[in-house]
């Protein structure tokens, strides 16, 4: 007899699934779902790869945009100096 687990997936509404399942990762609906990680700024649960919620994601993309253009500028200066 397989070991039975309880699915502990937390939905967007804040409810826990609590279905019985044979996988330790979760039930048949949620075993592939991404885990909630806390936002690096406010601690709110998010599934974003960057680790930031919608309210704080802008600073992440602004920083990436700035670094991309700074790198381009350095390459152009190096080419100009050669």
N, C-alpha and C positions, 0 to 999 in steps of 0.2 A: 504494500500500500504506500503510495507516494506521500511525502510530507506535505501538509496543507499550510499555507500562509494566508495572511490577510493583506489585501492591497492597501497601501498607505498613501496612495496618490492624492494630492491636494488639488482640487479643481480651482478654476479662476474665481468661483464664488466663495471659496474658502471651505467647502465641504470635503470631507474625506471619503474616498470610494468605499472602503470596508468590504469589498467582495472577497469571497474565498477563492484561492488560486493555488496552483502547484509551482509557480515560479516565485523566487524570492524577489525578483525585480518588479513584480506587479501582476495584475490580472490581464486577460487577453486584450483589453482595450487600452491599457496604459503602460505596458511593460517597455515600450519603445519611446515613451514620452520623455522630453527633456526635463531634467530636474530644475526646481526653482533655486536660483542663486541669489543671495542678497545684493542689492545695488551697492556699489562701492562708495556712493555719496550719502545715501539716506537709509540704507538697510532694507528697503522695500523689496519683496520677492519678485524676481524677474527671470525670464527664460532667455534673455538676450545673450549672445555670444560675447559681447563687449563687457558684460557685467554691470550695465547701467540701465536704469528705468527710463521711460519716455521723457520724464521731466529733466533728466541729466545727460541724455545721450548727445545733445548738441555740442557740449564742450569736448566730447570724445572726437566727433567728426571735425570740429574746428581745429583741434590739435593736429589731427592727421593731415588736413588740408594745408595747414601752415608748414608742417614738416616736409610735405611733398614739394611745395614751392621753394622752400629753403634749400632742399637737396638739388633741385633744378638750377637754382641760382649758383650754388657752389660748383656744379659741373660746368656751367657756362663761364664762370670766372677762371676755372682751371684751363679750359680750352682757349680762352682769350690770352692767358699768360704763357701758353706754350708756343 
